[in-house]
Structure formats: C-alpha cells, structure tokens
Amino acid sequence: MAVQKLDNFIQGAWRTAPSSEWFESRNPAHPDEVIGLFPQSGAEDIEAAVHAATQAFPAWRALGLVKRAEYLLRVAQLMEEDREALAQIVAREAGKQINEARADVVEAIHTAQYAFAYGHLGQYGRVLADEVPTKRCYEVLEPRGVVVAITPWNFPVALPFWLTGLSLVVGNCVILKPSELTPLCGAKIAGYFERAGAPPGNRRRCRSREPTRPVRRSSRHTAPDARRGGPPPCAGSCRRARSFEPRARPPPPARATRDRGWPGSPSDRRCRRRKGAGTLLPWHGIHAS
C-alpha cells in the first residue's frame, strides 16, 4: 500500500516545500505502520506562510464578525459529517483509545460551534462600571493581525480549535504548526477549512519535525493545560480599554441649578460622549490570552 504524501497548506493551496526532506508519521501502537510522509519545513516555508497571512489580513478583518463566524459553523458541520473517520485517524496517529479519540473530535466540533455562536452575538467588547458614578470603562476587541498556534500531540484536533477558533472569528489570520507527532490531524483541519470555502490566506499550516521558531513572540499562542478545559475567550485578540471621565469645570453661578455629575445628569451624559486615549492590553485567554 502506497504511503500518502501531504504538503503544506498555504494561501489556499497545498504547496510542496522547497526542501526535499520528508519525515514519517507512524502509528505508536504499531510502529511498523507509516501513516504518511510530511515535508520538513524551513525558514522559507515560514516566510511564505507569514507573507500570505499578512496579505490576507485586511480583507479578512473587513469581512465582519458575523460573516467570519459562519465559516467556523461550516467547518463544524464538515467535522460532524466526518466524525468517525476523523476519530479513527486520531486513534491511529496519537495512539489514543477510540473513545478518547471520539471525545477529542466532539470537543473540536463544540469549540467551533462556540466560536460561531460568539460571532453571532455581535459583541466587540463590553461596558464596565466604576466606583466613580460618572465614569464608564469600555473594552473593545481588536485583532492583532497574524498569530501563530503551536499545538501538542495529545489533543491534536481539539487544541487547535481552542487556540484558533475565536481568534479567527475576532479577525486574526492564523498559522497553525501542529505537532510533528500528529501532522495528519493538522492536515485534516486545514482540509476542512478548504472545503468550507474560507478565503485563502486566513489560515495556513506548516509542518516540521524540528521545533518551529515563533514569527512574532508577542503573538504566539501555545496550548493551555488540557485539564483546565474549555476554550480561551479570544486568543490573538487584544482589549482596548478606554476610561471616560468628565472634564474639570468651574463652579456654576449661585443662581444656576447645580450639576454634581450624578448618573443621568448633563455632565454624566457628556462624559459618555467624550473620546479618551486608549491603552492596549494583551489578552491571551483564561489560562494565562
């Protein structure tokens, strides 16, 4: 039986790596079984993936929260249709029992559905109260741009969606570097996004047996401890926190009605309309975000 060769998925296409070196993925329960051959990616492949993601970012960000979320729903539907076959691949490549492999796939489906639901809520942030009655704090979610997800072998389908589902919905472009022990699972994920019709460049995958150096350290997301459970809120996004306070004003004349800035008063309404300087705060997820 011929062993399949799978290339890197970059810019919406499966591209052969410039290097002629390949590495094997084997079944840990049956070491003589070669599951597939995968390219030994190098710096040139990483630069191509980063360039493609950078070029795709403006259009992906402009697509809108709701439209981006619909691609995650389509991916979840495709995985649901392919659930048993995907679980068999996880069992063969990661060495899991079949019930564990099925649970891994189900969690990935649920995480993609959660990302879709978050997008359809249409919330780009939230408004927070403050101990000062006339003060309001606003948080606005904004994408960072190009982010990298480096995932381990133990949950090869669920963990990529933990790190990339909400990140894509918020507007980031993602480079997925799956574990060198489970590259076929990473290839399957890329294939689902291809079949879902996602725009080229918003998600790409590179494989390498050697450790991959992160392209941007501030944007790298490593997997959280799987025991903590649940997806991170918005990996790859950031919170822009803005604080609005009323400007200083001279004391009113004695004949005028005093406005002490109570909620609903004119000064309170004015301070809500004011624009303040923002401060960028990193948000990497509940496990650290």
C-alpha positions as CSV (number, residue, x, y, z in Angstrom):
1,M,0.0,0.0,0.0
2,A,1.4,3.4,-1.1
3,V,2.1,5.9,1.7
4,Q,0.4,9.2,1.1
5,K,2.5,12.4,0.9
6,L,0.9,15.7,2.2
7,D,2.2,19.2,1.5
8,N,1.9,22.4,3.4
9,F,-1.4,24.3,3.1
10,I,-0.5,28.0,2.3
11,Q,-2.6,30.7,0.5
12,G,-5.5,28.3,-0.1
13,A,-3.4,25.7,-1.8
14,W,-1.3,22.6,-1.0
15,R,2.3,23.6,-1.7
16,T,5.4,21.4,-1.9
17,A,8.1,22.6,0.4
18,P,11.4,23.8,-1.2
19,S,13.2,21.2,0.9
20,S,13.4,17.6,-0.5
21,E,13.4,16.2,3.0
22,W,10.4,14.4,4.4
23,F,9.6,12.8,7.8
24,E,7.3,10.0,8.7
25,S,4.3,9.8,10.9
26,R,3.9,6.4,12.5
27,N,1.2,4.6,14.4
28,P,2.6,4.4,18.0
29,A,0.6,1.2,18.7
30,H,2.0,-0.4,15.5
31,P,5.4,1.3,14.9
32,D,5.8,-0.5,11.6
33,E,2.8,1.3,10.2
34,V,3.7,4.5,8.4
35,I,0.6,6.8,8.3
36,G,2.1,9.4,6.0
37,L,5.0,11.4,4.8
38,F,5.2,15.2,5.5
39,P,7.6,17.9,4.4
40,Q,10.4,19.1,6.6
41,S,9.5,22.8,6.5
42,G,12.2,25.5,6.9
43,A,12.5,29.3,7.1
44,E,11.4,29.7,3.5
45,D,8.1,28.0,4.2
46,I,7.5,30.1,7.3
47,E,8.2,33.3,5.4
48,A,5.7,32.2,2.7
49,A,3.0,31.5,5.3
50,V,3.6,34.8,7.1
51,H,3.5,36.7,3.9
52,A,0.3,35.0,2.8
53,A,-1.3,35.7,6.2
54,T,-0.2,39.3,6.2
55,Q,-1.7,39.9,2.7
56,A,-5.0,38.2,3.7
57,F,-5.4,40.1,7.0
58,P,-7.0,43.4,5.7
59,A,-9.7,41.6,3.7
60,W,-10.4,39.0,6.5
61,R,-10.7,41.7,9.1
62,A,-13.1,43.8,6.9
63,L,-15.3,40.8,6.3
64,G,-17.1,41.3,9.6
65,L,-17.7,39.4,12.8
66,V,-20.8,37.6,11.7
67,K,-19.5,36.5,8.3
68,R,-16.3,35.2,9.7
69,A,-18.2,33.2,12.2
70,E,-20.2,31.4,9.5
71,Y,-17.0,29.7,8.2
72,L,-16.5,28.2,11.6
73,L,-20.1,26.8,11.6
74,R,-19.4,25.2,8.2
75,V,-16.2,23.7,9.5
76,A,-18.1,22.3,12.4
77,Q,-20.7,20.8,10.1
78,L,-18.0,19.1,8.0
79,M,-16.3,17.6,11.0
80,E,-19.6,16.3,12.2
81,E,-20.2,14.6,8.9
82,D,-16.7,13.1,9.1
83,R,-16.7,12.5,12.8
84,E,-16.0,8.7,12.9
85,A,-13.4,8.8,10.2
86,L,-11.6,11.6,11.9
87,A,-11.7,9.8,15.2
88,Q,-10.0,6.8,13.6
89,I,-7.2,9.0,12.3
90,V,-6.7,10.5,15.8
91,A,-6.6,7.0,17.3
92,R,-4.0,5.8,14.8
93,E,-1.7,8.8,14.9
94,A,-1.9,9.9,18.5
95,G,-2.2,6.4,20.0
96,K,-5.5,7.2,21.8
97,Q,-8.2,4.7,22.6
98,I,-11.1,5.1,20.2
99,N,-13.4,6.5,22.9
100,E,-10.8,9.1,23.7
101,A,-10.3,9.9,20.0
102,R,-14.0,10.4,19.6
103,A,-14.2,12.7,22.6
104,D,-11.3,14.8,21.1
105,V,-13.2,15.2,17.8
106,V,-16.5,16.1,19.6
107,E,-14.7,18.8,21.7
108,A,-13.3,20.3,18.5
109,I,-16.8,20.4,16.9
110,H,-18.2,22.0,20.0
111,T,-15.4,24.6,20.2
112,A,-16.0,25.6,16.5
113,Q,-19.7,25.9,17.2
114,Y,-18.9,28.0,20.3
115,A,-16.8,30.3,18.1
116,F,-19.6,30.6,15.6
117,A,-22.1,31.5,18.4
118,Y,-19.8,34.1,19.8
119,G,-19.5,35.8,16.4
120,H,-23.3,35.9,16.0
121,L,-23.7,37.6,19.4
122,G,-22.0,40.6,17.6
123,Q,-20.2,41.9,20.7
124,Y,-16.9,43.6,20.1
125,G,-16.5,44.4,23.7
126,R,-18.3,45.4,26.9
127,V,-19.1,48.4,29.1
128,L,-17.9,48.2,32.8
129,A,-18.9,50.3,35.8
130,D,-16.5,52.1,38.0
131,E,-16.6,53.2,41.7
132,V,-16.9,56.8,40.4
133,P,-20.5,57.2,39.4
134,T,-19.8,59.4,36.4
135,K,-17.1,57.1,35.0
136,R,-17.6,54.3,32.4
137,C,-14.9,51.9,31.1
138,Y,-15.2,50.5,27.6
139,E,-13.4,47.4,26.3
140,V,-13.2,47.0,22.5
141,L,-11.9,43.7,21.0
142,E,-9.5,44.2,18.1
143,P,-7.5,41.6,16.1
144,R,-3.7,41.6,16.5
145,G,-3.1,40.5,12.9
146,V,-1.1,37.4,12.2
147,V,-0.9,34.9,15.1
148,V,0.8,31.5,15.4
149,A,-0.7,28.5,17.1
150,I,1.8,25.7,18.1
151,T,-0.1,22.7,19.3
152,P,0.9,19.4,21.0
153,W,0.1,15.9,20.1
154,N,-2.2,14.8,23.0
155,F,-5.3,16.6,21.7
156,P,-4.4,17.0,18.1
157,V,-7.9,18.2,16.9
158,A,-9.5,19.9,19.9
159,L,-6.5,22.1,20.9
160,P,-6.1,23.8,17.5
161,F,-9.7,24.9,17.8
162,W,-9.2,26.1,21.3
163,L,-6.4,28.4,20.1
164,T,-7.7,29.4,16.7
165,G,-11.5,29.3,16.6
166,L,-12.2,32.6,18.4
167,S,-9.0,34.1,17.1
168,L,-10.3,33.7,13.5
169,V,-13.8,35.0,14.4
170,V,-12.4,38.1,16.0
171,G,-10.4,38.8,12.8
172,N,-6.9,37.4,13.1
173,C,-5.2,35.3,10.4
174,V,-3.7,32.1,11.9
175,I,-0.7,30.0,11.2
176,L,-1.1,26.5,12.6
177,K,2.0,24.5,13.4
178,P,0.8,21.0,14.5
179,S,2.9,18.6,16.5
180,E,5.4,16.7,14.4
181,L,3.9,13.5,16.0
182,T,0.4,14.2,14.6
183,P,0.8,16.1,11.3
184,L,-2.0,14.2,9.6
185,C,-4.6,15.6,12.1
186,G,-3.3,19.1,11.3
187,A,-3.7,18.4,7.6
188,K,-7.3,17.3,8.1
189,I,-8.1,20.5,9.9
190,A,-6.7,22.5,7.0
191,G,-8.7,20.4,4.6
192,Y,-12.0,21.3,6.4
193,F,-11.3,25.0,6.1
194,E,-10.5,24.5,2.4
195,R,-13.8,22.6,1.9
196,A,-15.7,25.3,3.9
197,G,-14.6,27.8,1.3
198,A,-12.7,30.0,3.7
199,P,-10.8,32.9,1.9
200,P,-7.2,31.9,1.0
201,G,-4.6,33.1,3.5
202,N,-6.7,33.4,6.6
203,R,-5.4,30.1,7.9
204,R,-2.4,28.1,6.8
205,R,-0.4,25.2,8.1
206,C,3.3,24.3,8.1
207,R,4.9,21.1,9.4
208,S,8.3,20.4,10.6
209,R,10.0,17.8,12.8
210,E,12.3,20.5,14.2
211,P,10.9,23.0,16.7
212,T,9.5,26.0,14.9
213,R,10.7,29.4,15.9
214,P,7.8,31.7,16.5
215,V,7.5,34.5,14.0
216,R,6.2,37.1,16.5
217,R,6.8,36.3,20.1
218,S,4.1,38.6,21.3
219,S,1.5,36.8,19.0
220,R,2.5,33.2,19.7
221,H,-0.1,31.0,21.4
222,T,0.9,27.8,23.0
223,A,-1.6,25.3,24.1
224,P,-3.1,25.6,27.6
225,D,-3.2,22.7,30.1
226,A,-5.9,20.4,28.7
227,R,-7.1,19.6,32.2
228,R,-8.4,23.2,32.7
229,G,-11.0,22.6,30.0
230,G,-12.9,25.0,27.8
231,P,-11.7,27.3,25.1
232,P,-9.8,30.5,25.8
233,P,-12.0,33.6,25.3
234,C,-10.3,35.3,22.3
235,A,-6.7,34.1,21.8
236,G,-4.9,36.5,19.4
237,S,-7.2,39.5,20.2
238,C,-6.5,42.4,22.4
239,R,-8.6,44.6,24.6
240,R,-8.5,48.3,24.1
241,A,-9.6,49.8,27.4
242,R,-10.9,53.3,27.5
243,S,-11.7,55.3,30.6
244,F,-14.1,58.3,30.2
245,E,-14.2,60.9,33.0
246,P,-15.9,64.4,33.0
247,R,-13.6,67.3,32.3
248,A,-13.0,69.8,35.0
249,R,-15.5,72.7,35.1
250,P,-15.7,75.9,37.0
251,P,-18.3,76.1,39.8
252,P,-21.7,77.3,38.5
253,P,-23.1,80.6,39.5
254,A,-25.3,80.6,42.6
255,R,-28.5,81.2,40.6
256,A,-27.9,78.1,38.3
257,T,-29.0,74.6,39.2
258,R,-26.0,72.7,40.4
259,D,-25.0,69.6,38.4
260,R,-23.0,67.2,40.6
261,G,-22.4,64.7,37.8
262,W,-24.9,62.1,39.1
263,P,-25.9,59.3,36.7
264,G,-28.2,60.8,34.0
265,S,-27.1,64.4,34.7
266,P,-25.8,66.6,31.8
267,S,-22.2,66.1,32.8
268,D,-22.7,62.4,33.0
269,R,-24.2,62.3,29.5
270,R,-21.4,64.5,28.2
271,C,-18.6,62.3,29.6
272,R,-20.1,59.3,27.9
273,R,-19.8,61.0,24.6
274,R,-16.2,62.1,25.1
275,K,-13.4,60.3,23.4
276,G,-10.4,59.3,25.5
277,A,-7.0,57.9,24.8
278,G,-6.9,54.1,24.7
279,T,-4.4,51.7,26.3
280,L,-3.6,48.4,24.6
281,L,-3.8,45.5,27.0
282,P,-2.8,41.9,25.9
283,W,-5.5,39.2,26.3
284,H,-4.3,35.7,25.6
285,G,-7.0,33.6,27.3
286,I,-8.3,32.4,30.5
287,H,-5.3,30.1,31.0
288,A,-2.8,33.0,31.4
289,S,-4.9,35.1,26.4
